Amino acid sequence: EIDADFCPIPKASSEMYYSVQVGAFSEKKNADILAQKLLQKGYPAFIEESYSQAKTSYRVRVGKANTRQEAAVVENQLAQEGYPTRICP
């Protein structure tokens, strides 16, 4: 189960950055598979866990850009490769 549109507003953090989300999964193994594919292509992919209502989701994101414009460059590259994308703060 993938949900590329799920991109909640982050809580206040001392480390603010933008990343490109390419998927959200209910099963960690599916997130691991996508993250590994992205890493093999040279993207700095990572998985972020989210908890809500006793349910865990695993969001696959790429990069930690300082500005939305930097994230947009990565988003365009991923979109050209056919990935569903969304920039997240």
Contact map, one row per residue, 1 for C-alpha under 8 A:
11100000000000000000000111100000000000000000000000000000000000000000000000000000000000000
11110000000000000000001111000000000000000000000000000000000000000000000000000000000000000
11111100000000000000001110000000000000000000000000000000000000000000000000000000000000000
01111110000000000000111100000000000000000000000000000000000000000000000000000000000111000
00111110000000000000001000000000000000000000000000000000000000000000000000000000000011000
00111111000000000000000100000000000000000000000000000000000000000000000000000000000000000
00011111100000000000100000000000000000000000000000000000000000000000000000000000000001010
00000111110000000000000000000000000000000000000000000000000000000000000000000000000000010
00000011111000000000000000000000000000000000000000000000000000000000000000000000000000011
00000001111110000000000000000000000000000000000000000000000000000000000000000000000000001
00000000111110000000000000000000000000000000000000000000000000000000000000000000000000000
00000000011111000000000000000000000000000000000000000000000000000000000000000000000000000
00000000011111110000000000000000000000000000000000000000000000000000000000000000000000000
00000000000111110000000000000000000000000000000000000000000000000000000000000000000000000
00000000000011111000000000000000000000000000000000000000000000000000000000000000000000000
00000000000011111100000000000000000000000000000000000000000000000100000000000000000000001
00000000000000111110000000000000000000000000000000000000000000011110000000000000000000001
00000000000000011111000000000000000000000000000000000000000000111111001000000000000000111
00000000000000001111100000000000000000000000000000000000000011111000001000000000000000111
00000000000000000111110000000000000000000000000000000000000011100000001001100000000011110
00010010000000000011111100000000000000000000000000000000001111000000000000000000000011110
00010000000000000001111100000000000000000000000000000000001111000000000000000000001111000
01111000000000000000111110000010000000000000000000000000001110000000000000000000000110000
11110100000000000000111111000010000000000000000000000000111100000000000000000000000000000
11100000000000000000001111110110000000000000000000000000111000000000000000000000000000000
11000000000000000000000111110000000000000000000000000001110000000000000000000000000000000
10000000000000000000000011111110000000000000000000000000110000000000000000000000000000000
00000000000000000000000011111111000000000000000000000000110000000000000000000000000000000
00000000000000000000000000111111100000000000000000000000000000000000000000000000000000000
00000000000000000000000010111111110000000000000000000000000000000000000000000000000000000
00000000000000000000001110111111111000000000001000000000011100000000000000000000000000000
00000000000000000000000000011111111100000000001000000000000000000000000000000000000000000
00000000000000000000000000001111111110000000000000000000000000000000000000000000000000000
00000000000000000000000000000111111111000000000000000000000100000000000000000000000000000
00000000000000000000000000000011111111100000111000000000000110000000000000000000000000000
00000000000000000000000000000001111111110000100000000000000000000000000000000000000000000
00000000000000000000000000000000111111111000000000000000000000000000000000000000000000000
00000000000000000000000000000000011111111111100000000000000000000000000000000000000000000
00000000000000000000000000000000001111111111100000000000000000000000000000000000000000000
00000000000000000000000000000000000111111110000000000000000000000000000000000000000000000
00000000000000000000000000000000000011111110000000000000000000000000000000000000000000000
00000000000000000000000000000000000001111111000000000000000000000000000000000000000000000
00000000000000000000000000000000000001111111100000000000000001100000000000000000000000000
00000000000000000000000000000000000001100111110000000000000001100000000000000000000000000
00000000000000000000000000000000001101100011111000000000000111100000000000000000000000000
00000000000000000000000000000000001000000001111100000000000111100000000000000000000000000
00000000000000000000000000000011001000000000111110000000011110000000000000000000000000000
00000000000000000000000000000000000000000000011111000000011110000000000000000000000000000
00000000000000000000000000000000000000000000001111100001111000000000000000000000000000000
00000000000000000000000000000000000000000000000111110001111000000000000000000000000000000
00000000000000000000000000000000000000000000000011111111100000000000000000000000000000000
00000000000000000000000000000000000000000000000001111111000000000000000000000000000000000
00000000000000000000000000000000000000000000000000111110000000000000000000000000000000000
00000000000000000000000000000000000000000000000000111111000000000000000000000000000000000
00000000000000000000000000000000000000000000000000111111100000000000000000000000000000000
00000000000000000000000001000000000000000000000011110111110000000000000000000000000000000
00000000000000000000000111110000000000000000000011100011111000000000000000000000000000000
00000000000000000000000111110010000000000000001111000001111100000000000000000000000000000
00000000000000000000111110000010000000000000001111000000111110000000000000000000000000000
00000000000000000000111100000010011000000000111100000000011111000000000000000000000000000
00000000000000000011111000000000001000000000111100000000001111100000000000000000000000000
00000000000000000011110000000000000000000011110000000000000111110000000001000000000000000
00000000000000000111000000000000000000000011110000000000000011111000001001000000000000000
00000000000000001110000000000000000000000000000000000000000001111100001000000000000000000
00000000000000001110000000000000000000000000000000000000000000111111011000000000000000000
00000000000000011100000000000000000000000000000000000000000000011111010000000000000000000
00000000000000001100000000000000000000000000000000000000000000001111111000000000000000000
00000000000000000100000000000000000000000000000000000000000000001111111100000000000000100
00000000000000000000000000000000000000000000000000000000000000000011111110000000000000000
00000000000000000000000000000000000000000000000000000000000000001111111111000000000000000
00000000000000000111000000000000000000000000000000000000000000111011111111100000000000100
00000000000000000000000000000000000000000000000000000000000000000001111111110000000000100
00000000000000000000000000000000000000000000000000000000000000000000111111111000000000000
00000000000000000001000000000000000000000000000000000000000001100000011111111100000000000
00000000000000000001000000000000000000000000000000000000000000000000001111111110000011100
00000000000000000000000000000000000000000000000000000000000000000000000111111111000000000
00000000000000000000000000000000000000000000000000000000000000000000000011111111100000000
00000000000000000000000000000000000000000000000000000000000000000000000001111111111110000
00000000000000000000000000000000000000000000000000000000000000000000000000111111111110000
00000000000000000000000000000000000000000000000000000000000000000000000000011111111000000
00000000000000000000000000000000000000000000000000000000000000000000000000001111111000000
00000000000000000000000000000000000000000000000000000000000000000000000000000111111100000
00000000000000000000010000000000000000000000000000000000000000000000000000000111111110000
00010000000000000000011000000000000000000000000000000000000000000000000000000110011111000
00011000000000000001111000000000000000000000000000000000000000000000000000100110001111100
00011010000000000001110000000000000000000000000000000000000000000000000000100000000111110
00000000000000000111100000000000000000000000000000000000000000000001001100100000000011111
00000011100000000111100000000000000000000000000000000000000000000000000000000000000001111
00000000110000011110000000000000000000000000000000000000000000000000000000000000000000111
